Amino acid sequence: MELKKKKLIVIMGPTAVGKTAVSIQLAKHFHTEIISADSRQVYRELTLGTAKPTAEQLKEIKHHLIDSHSISEEYNAAQFAKDAEAIILRLFERHDYVLVCGGSGLYVRALLEGLDDIPEVPEGIRNEITNQYETNGLDWLQQEMKRLDPEYFQMIDQRNPARLMRALEVVKATGKSILVFQKRQKRENQYRVIKIGLDLDRQLLYQSIDDRMDHMIQQGLFEEARALYPYRQHNALQTVGYQEIFGYLEGHYNREEAIRLLKRNSRRYAKRQLTWFRRDTEIRWFNPSDLQEMIKLINES
């Protein structure tokens, strides 16, 4: 198998931009399969809140790393990179092209570039941050990150305490942003990598986010979140799409406000995803409708 002739097509972009539909069309065209690079679609208990491909879409094209783990299991970027690389090499034995599709920038980076060499954090600092979070809540984490590492704060999921605590640990232990340690030498891949970014006019993207949220609610998002409420401390649920409904279930606001927050926080998350991906100058950007232009790029790369 000559890996240098193989092509890995990576489809990236913000939530609700249309990555799933585009990746399925490309997979059909190139007669291949798709690996999901989504940090939450890997969990089988999470369905509506993670906007997984529908049952019909999963029948159309084989997907990997969807519903492969339980929320009771720890899963992270390092494990994803290891699993995805093994699947890629296996698929390249019978395909010239393989697709990776997802909006989790850290997972994509771990796969394509390797993980960052972040210094060990003293246990005392980690315990101090954990205690402060348990005492003062998410607002404290957000304010500390905004104060100590404002650039990275604008790029990550600001409602994910695990991600916030990790970044705070690094800046408190080293005096430097975690971004400093993410500028290491890139790993060289044996196969060709073609990075495709999808984006829409901002108002169209926001309308797509709102419409999809309305559809997810009609399909039973609130009921799904209610069933998952006993597991709300799991890291997989510390994200947009569930936290807003947990607040409603705890009586902090009414259903109408929960829906407003779901849409607002999803739009903010999309902005952060774009901020993350825009830093990668190797990504070629397309409107999701420009399928033929994407195919041309892939063929010529």
VODOFI-813283 format. One record per residue (C-alpha): residue number from 1; residue in one letter; x, y, z. Coordinates in pm, 1 decimal, m for minus. Example, Ala and Ser with C-alpha at 12.3 -4.5 7.8 and 13.67 -1.06 7.14 Angstrom:
2
1/A/1230.0/m450.0/780.0 $
2/S/1367.0/m106.0/714.0 $
END
This chain:
301
1/M/0.0/0.0/0.0 $
2/E/149.6/332.1/m112.7 $
3/L/19.4/579.7/142.6 $
4/K/165.4/880.4/m36.4 $
5/K/m94.6/827.8/m310.8 $
6/K/m384.8/816.7/m64.0 $
7/K/m590.9/1124.9/21.8 $
8/L/m750.7/1212.7/354.4 $
9/I/m1028.5/1467.7/305.8 $
10/V/m1108.5/1663.4/621.9 $
11/I/m1438.6/1853.9/628.8 $
12/M/m1451.1/2125.1/896.1 $
13/G/m1673.6/2416.3/989.7 $
14/P/m1919.3/2555.0/1244.2 $
15/T/m2225.7/2382.9/1381.1 $
16/A/m2528.6/2366.8/1145.8 $
17/V/m2328.8/2471.3/837.9 $
18/G/m2404.8/2143.2/658.9 $
19/K/m2092.7/1930.8/715.1 $
20/T/m2280.7/1599.8/736.9 $
21/A/m2466.3/1643.3/407.6 $
22/V/m2152.4/1754.8/222.1 $
23/S/m1938.8/1473.2/361.2 $
24/I/m2198.8/1214.1/260.4 $
25/Q/m2211.4/1353.9/m94.5 $
26/L/m1832.7/1347.0/m116.6 $
27/A/m1814.7/996.2/29.8 $
28/K/m2058.0/875.2/m234.2 $
29/H/m1860.9/1043.2/m512.1 $
30/F/m1528.7/898.5/m398.0 $
31/H/m1675.4/562.9/m288.9 $
32/T/m1547.6/573.6/66.6 $
33/E/m1644.4/599.1/433.2 $
34/I/m1656.9/875.1/697.3 $
35/I/m1485.8/913.9/1034.6 $
36/S/m1663.3/1150.4/1273.1 $
37/A/m1435.3/1402.9/1446.2 $
38/D/m1696.6/1520.1/1693.5 $
39/S/m1619.9/1507.4/2063.9 $
40/R/m1981.8/1427.7/2158.1 $
41/Q/m2118.9/1216.8/1872.6 $
42/V/m1893.4/939.4/1999.2 $
43/Y/m2134.6/890.3/2294.3 $
44/R/m2430.9/665.3/2222.9 $
45/E/m2650.9/819.0/2494.0 $
46/L/m2635.5/1161.8/2326.4 $
47/T/m2839.3/1186.9/2008.8 $
48/L/m3046.7/1497.0/1943.0 $
49/G/m2822.6/1736.2/2133.9 $
50/T/m2520.3/1635.2/1926.9 $
51/A/m2695.1/1656.7/1586.2 $
52/K/m2577.9/1311.6/1482.5 $
53/P/m2641.4/1193.5/1127.2 $
54/T/m2990.4/1047.4/1097.7 $
55/A/m3052.0/673.4/1078.0 $
56/E/m3112.1/715.6/704.0 $
57/Q/m2783.1/899.6/656.9 $
58/L/m2594.8/633.5/852.4 $
59/K/m2743.9/372.4/619.0 $
60/E/m2630.4/567.7/311.4 $
61/I/m2262.1/578.5/408.8 $
62/K/m2073.2/389.2/676.6 $
63/H/m1960.8/617.9/961.1 $
64/H/m1697.2/547.2/1225.1 $
65/L/m1665.9/675.9/1583.7 $
66/I/m2035.5/751.7/1620.7 $
67/D/m2210.3/578.3/1913.8 $
68/S/m1887.5/393.4/1987.6 $
69/H/m1862.4/484.9/2359.2 $
70/S/m2075.3/545.0/2667.2 $
71/I/m2075.6/871.0/2863.5 $
72/S/m1954.5/663.8/3158.5 $
73/E/m1624.1/617.0/2969.6 $
74/E/m1350.7/878.9/2951.7 $
75/Y/m1273.9/977.5/2593.1 $
76/N/m1043.7/1256.2/2478.8 $
77/A/m850.6/1397.2/2185.0 $
78/A/m553.4/1167.2/2241.6 $
79/Q/m770.6/855.6/2230.7 $
80/F/m957.9/988.1/1928.5 $
81/A/m633.4/1048.8/1738.6 $
82/K/m518.6/694.2/1809.9 $
83/D/m852.6/538.2/1712.2 $
84/A/m901.0/752.0/1401.9 $
85/E/m548.1/688.4/1271.6 $
86/A/m600.9/312.2/1302.7 $
87/I/m930.3/336.6/1111.2 $
88/I/m774.8/557.3/842.1 $
89/L/m494.0/309.8/776.3 $
90/R/m739.9/22.3/766.7 $
91/L/m968.0/203.4/519.9 $
92/F/m675.2/301.3/298.4 $
93/E/m616.4/m68.7/237.5 $
94/R/m927.2/m70.2/16.7 $
95/H/m996.3/299.3/m55.2 $
96/D/m790.3/575.0/m217.9 $
97/Y/m987.3/839.5/m29.1 $
98/V/m1107.3/861.2/331.3 $
99/L/m1321.2/1137.0/481.9 $
100/V/m1301.4/1291.4/828.9 $
101/C/m1590.5/1518.3/922.6 $
102/G/m1637.7/1725.5/1235.4 $
103/G/m1646.2/2049.6/1422.0 $
104/S/m1419.5/1958.8/1714.1 $
105/G/m1106.3/2154.2/1629.7 $
106/L/m898.5/1994.7/1903.8 $
107/Y/m982.3/1644.2/1776.9 $
108/V/m889.9/1736.9/1420.0 $
109/R/m563.6/1894.3/1535.3 $
110/A/m474.9/1591.0/1749.4 $
111/L/m524.9/1363.3/1449.0 $
112/L/m339.9/1571.4/1190.4 $
113/E/m65.0/1732.7/1396.1 $
114/G/m29.4/1530.3/1714.5 $
115/L/m86.5/1653.3/2067.3 $
116/D/90.0/1942.5/2230.5 $
117/D/379.7/1898.1/2469.8 $
118/I/218.7/2080.3/2763.9 $
119/P/425.1/2088.2/3085.3 $
120/E/309.9/1891.6/3389.3 $
121/V/90.8/2100.8/3619.3 $
122/P/159.0/2085.5/3996.0 $
123/E/m116.2/1903.3/4183.0 $
124/G/m159.4/2199.4/4418.3 $
125/I/m260.7/2429.8/4132.1 $
126/R/m499.8/2170.9/3990.6 $
127/N/m663.5/2118.9/4330.2 $
128/E/m692.6/2493.2/4389.6 $
129/I/m873.3/2548.4/4057.1 $
130/T/m1101.5/2249.7/4116.3 $
131/N/m1194.6/2376.5/4461.9 $
132/Q/m1261.9/2727.2/4332.8 $
133/Y/m1485.3/2587.1/4058.6 $
134/E/m1679.8/2371.9/4302.5 $
135/T/m1726.7/2673.9/4531.5 $
136/N/m1787.3/2952.8/4279.9 $
137/G/m1916.5/2771.4/3972.0 $
138/L/m1876.6/2819.4/3597.5 $
139/D/m1890.0/3200.9/3612.5 $
140/W/m1567.7/3207.5/3814.6 $
141/L/m1390.5/2984.6/3561.4 $
142/Q/m1504.3/3203.7/3274.3 $
143/Q/m1395.5/3526.2/3443.7 $
144/E/m1053.2/3384.0/3534.9 $
145/M/m995.3/3261.2/3180.7 $
146/K/m1109.4/3593.3/3036.5 $
147/R/m863.9/3770.0/3268.5 $
148/L/m561.3/3542.3/3235.4 $
149/D/m590.2/3405.1/2880.0 $
150/P/m841.0/3616.9/2684.4 $
151/E/m727.2/3500.0/2340.2 $
152/Y/m777.8/3130.7/2410.5 $
153/F/m1099.4/3207.2/2599.4 $
154/Q/m1251.0/3342.1/2277.6 $
155/M/m1165.1/3020.6/2091.7 $
156/I/m1288.9/2742.2/2318.3 $
157/D/m1625.4/2617.0/2442.4 $
158/Q/m1679.6/2865.7/2722.7 $
159/R/m1936.4/2642.9/2892.1 $
160/N/m1706.6/2342.0/2918.2 $
161/P/m1554.5/2348.5/3268.9 $
162/A/m1303.4/2072.2/3195.8 $
163/R/m1159.0/2268.2/2901.7 $
164/L/m1155.6/2592.2/3101.6 $
165/M/m987.0/2430.9/3402.9 $
166/R/m720.6/2270.9/3184.1 $
167/A/m632.4/2604.0/3023.2 $
168/L/m630.1/2778.2/3360.8 $
169/E/m397.0/2513.6/3503.3 $
170/V/m147.2/2579.1/3226.5 $
171/V/m149.0/2958.1/3248.9 $
172/K/m124.6/2951.9/3629.0 $
173/A/154.9/2693.1/3626.5 $
174/T/363.3/2842.8/3343.6 $
175/G/255.6/3204.8/3313.7 $
176/K/193.5/3135.9/2944.1 $
177/S/m118.8/3071.0/2739.2 $
178/I/m186.9/2713.6/2635.6 $
179/L/m165.2/2851.8/2280.0 $
180/V/212.4/2885.2/2323.3 $
181/F/238.4/2508.3/2357.8 $
182/Q/12.7/2448.9/2057.5 $
183/K/265.5/2596.7/1814.0 $
184/R/492.9/2296.5/1813.7 $
185/Q/633.8/2117.4/1506.7 $
186/K/354.7/1957.3/1307.5 $
187/R/352.6/1582.7/1262.9 $
188/E/424.7/1471.7/908.8 $
189/N/152.0/1247.4/767.3 $
190/Q/237.8/968.3/526.3 $
191/Y/m75.2/1038.0/319.4 $
192/R/m197.1/1359.6/158.3 $
193/V/m430.5/1575.8/366.3 $
194/I/m687.2/1802.8/201.1 $
195/K/m856.9/2043.8/440.9 $
196/I/m1195.4/2180.7/339.4 $
197/G/m1375.7/2441.9/546.3 $
198/L/m1746.8/2514.3/509.0 $
199/D/m1897.7/2852.4/587.3 $
200/L/m2208.8/3056.5/514.3 $
201/D/m2302.3/3420.9/524.7 $
202/R/m2334.0/3494.8/895.6 $
203/Q/m2708.6/3562.7/892.0 $
204/L/m2773.0/3244.6/692.6 $
205/L/m2560.5/3045.3/937.0 $
206/Y/m2741.8/3188.3/1238.6 $
207/Q/m3078.3/3117.1/1077.0 $
208/S/m2966.3/2760.0/1009.7 $
209/I/m2865.8/2723.0/1376.1 $
210/D/m3202.3/2855.8/1494.9 $
211/D/m3396.0/2634.7/1253.6 $
212/R/m3202.3/2325.1/1352.4 $
213/M/m3255.4/2398.8/1721.0 $
214/D/m3631.0/2432.0/1661.5 $
215/H/m3626.1/2095.7/1482.0 $
216/M/m3424.8/1929.3/1760.4 $
217/I/m3672.0/2058.7/2019.2 $
218/Q/m3964.9/1926.1/1814.2 $
219/Q/m3788.4/1589.9/1793.3 $
220/G/m3758.3/1571.4/2174.5 $
221/L/m3439.1/1749.6/2286.5 $
222/F/m3590.7/1854.3/2620.7 $
223/E/m3700.6/1497.2/2689.7 $
224/E/m3355.0/1363.7/2600.0 $
225/A/m3191.2/1613.7/2835.3 $
226/R/m3434.6/1525.5/3114.4 $
227/A/m3338.3/1157.4/3083.6 $
228/L/m2968.7/1253.7/3096.9 $
229/Y/m3006.2/1491.2/3391.9 $
230/P/m2883.5/1234.9/3649.9 $
231/Y/m2553.6/1219.0/3454.2 $
232/R/m2514.7/1597.4/3417.4 $
233/Q/m2172.2/1600.0/3590.1 $
234/H/m2017.0/1391.7/3311.4 $
235/N/m1780.0/1591.9/3092.0 $
236/A/m1972.4/1490.2/2780.2 $
237/L/m2271.7/1689.5/2905.1 $
238/Q/m2083.4/2005.8/3002.0 $
239/T/m2157.6/2164.0/2666.8 $
240/V/m2404.5/2371.0/2468.4 $
241/G/m2726.8/2184.9/2398.4 $
242/Y/m2773.7/2024.5/2738.7 $
243/Q/m2651.0/2274.5/2999.5 $
244/E/m2920.8/2524.8/2903.5 $
245/I/m3195.1/2267.5/2955.9 $
246/F/m3042.4/2149.7/3284.9 $
247/G/m3074.2/2509.9/3407.0 $
248/Y/m3441.7/2502.9/3312.1 $
249/L/m3493.4/2169.6/3488.4 $
250/E/m3334.4/2317.5/3801.6 $
251/G/m3583.4/2605.8/3795.5 $
252/H/m3339.7/2886.5/3711.3 $
253/Y/m3558.0/3008.8/3420.6 $
254/N/m3857.4/2904.7/3210.6 $
255/R/m3869.5/2695.1/2892.8 $
256/E/m3885.0/3000.5/2666.3 $
257/E/m3564.3/3136.4/2818.5 $
258/A/m3398.0/2795.0/2786.7 $
259/I/m3474.3/2795.7/2413.1 $
260/R/m3338.1/3150.5/2377.7 $
261/L/m3017.1/3044.2/2553.5 $
262/L/m2987.5/2728.3/2340.5 $
263/K/m2995.2/2936.4/2023.4 $
264/R/m2773.6/3216.4/2153.9 $
265/N/m2507.7/2983.7/2293.2 $
266/S/m2510.6/2774.1/1975.4 $
267/R/m2443.7/3087.6/1770.4 $
268/R/m2160.0/3182.6/2004.3 $
269/Y/m2019.1/2831.3/1978.3 $
270/A/m2024.1/2857.3/1598.0 $
271/K/m1823.4/3181.4/1619.6 $
272/R/m1563.7/3011.7/1838.5 $
273/Q/m1539.6/2718.1/1600.4 $
274/L/m1474.2/2956.3/1311.5 $
275/T/m1213.8/3144.3/1514.6 $
276/W/m1034.2/2814.6/1578.6 $
277/F/m1043.7/2693.1/1218.4 $
278/R/m956.1/3030.8/1064.1 $
279/R/m614.9/3007.8/1229.5 $
280/D/m527.9/2719.4/994.8 $
281/T/m412.2/2873.6/667.5 $
282/E/m414.0/2533.6/494.9 $
283/I/m794.1/2516.3/498.9 $
284/R/m967.3/2600.3/169.3 $
285/W/m1306.8/2756.3/232.8 $
286/F/m1627.1/2684.0/39.4 $
287/N/m1997.3/2747.8/53.0 $
288/P/m2163.5/2410.2/130.3 $
289/S/m2334.1/2425.0/m211.8 $
290/D/m1999.7/2435.1/m398.8 $
291/L/m1970.3/2057.7/m421.9 $
292/Q/m1817.7/2049.1/m770.6 $
293/E/m1548.7/2298.9/m669.2 $
294/M/m1460.9/2079.6/m370.7 $
295/I/m1437.9/1772.0/m594.0 $
296/K/m1212.4/1963.5/m832.0 $
297/L/m981.4/2064.8/m544.6 $
298/I/m962.5/1705.3/m418.9 $
299/N/m885.7/1567.4/m764.1 $
300/E/m614.9/1825.7/m827.8 $
301/S/m447.5/1803.3/m485.0 $
END
